[in-house]
Amino acid sequence: MGDNLDLITALEGRLKAAVNLSPRGEQRWVMTLRLLYDGHPAGNLSFNLDGYDAGEAEALARNIPHHPGLMREIDEYLWGESD
């Protein structure tokens, strides 16, 4: 994957993300999420993915709901820290 990847993925319930994955060098990516709740903008997050090859970065971008660390970051961004 040498170009940007753009996709929309369901996260949980009525929360979705427009995902953009952009290469920034060898094994370096920026993944930007535009969060949407019921189709309305809910915020933006970005993550630096260093040390990922193209396949790993794309797999992460396509499977965000299956990565507890990313989902925790999204939850904390939207609703603050919780116990």
C-alpha positions as CSV (number, residue, x, y, z in Angstrom):
1,M,0.0,0.0,0.0
2,G,1.7,3.2,-1.1
3,D,-1.3,5.5,-1.3
4,N,-3.8,6.7,1.3
5,L,-6.5,4.3,2.4
6,D,-9.9,5.8,3.1
7,L,-12.8,3.8,4.6
8,I,-15.8,3.9,6.9
9,T,-16.0,1.5,9.7
10,A,-18.6,0.8,12.4
11,L,-17.1,1.0,15.9
12,E,-19.8,0.2,18.4
13,G,-23.5,0.9,18.5
14,R,-24.3,4.1,16.5
15,L,-20.6,5.2,16.5
16,K,-18.7,5.0,13.2
17,A,-15.4,6.4,12.0
18,A,-14.2,7.7,8.6
19,V,-10.7,6.4,8.6
20,N,-7.7,7.8,6.7
21,L,-4.4,5.9,6.7
22,S,-1.5,7.9,5.2
23,P,2.1,6.7,4.7
24,R,4.7,9.0,6.3
25,G,7.9,7.0,5.5
26,E,9.1,3.5,5.7
27,Q,7.1,1.6,8.3
28,R,5.5,4.9,9.5
29,W,1.8,5.8,9.1
30,V,-0.7,8.3,10.4
31,M,-4.2,7.0,11.0
32,T,-6.8,9.7,11.3
33,L,-10.3,9.0,12.5
34,R,-13.3,11.4,11.9
35,L,-15.8,10.1,14.5
36,L,-19.5,10.1,13.6
37,Y,-22.4,9.4,16.1
38,D,-25.7,8.9,14.4
39,G,-24.2,10.5,11.3
40,H,-23.2,13.7,13.1
41,P,-19.6,14.8,13.7
42,A,-18.3,13.7,17.1
43,G,-14.6,14.6,16.9
44,N,-11.3,13.7,15.4
45,L,-8.4,11.6,16.5
46,S,-5.1,10.6,15.0
47,F,-2.6,7.9,15.8
48,N,1.0,7.5,14.7
49,L,1.7,4.0,13.7
50,D,5.5,3.5,13.8
51,G,7.1,0.2,13.0
52,Y,4.0,-1.1,11.1
53,D,4.5,-2.6,7.6
54,A,1.8,-1.8,5.0
55,G,-0.2,-4.9,5.7
56,E,-0.2,-4.4,9.4
57,A,-1.2,-0.8,9.2
58,E,-4.1,-1.6,6.8
59,A,-5.3,-4.5,9.0
60,L,-5.3,-2.2,12.0
61,A,-7.3,0.5,10.1
62,R,-9.8,-2.1,8.9
63,N,-10.3,-3.7,12.3
64,I,-10.3,-0.9,14.9
65,P,-13.2,-2.4,16.9
66,H,-11.1,-5.5,17.6
67,H,-8.2,-3.5,19.2
68,P,-9.1,-2.7,22.8
69,G,-6.3,0.0,23.2
70,L,-7.7,2.0,20.3
71,M,-11.3,1.6,21.4
72,R,-10.3,2.7,24.9
73,E,-8.6,5.9,23.5
74,I,-11.8,6.6,21.5
75,D,-14.0,6.1,24.5
76,E,-11.8,8.4,26.7
77,Y,-11.8,11.0,24.0
78,L,-15.6,11.0,23.6
79,W,-16.7,10.4,27.2
80,G,-13.7,11.0,29.4
81,E,-11.9,8.6,31.6
82,S,-14.1,6.0,33.3
83,D,-13.4,3.2,35.8
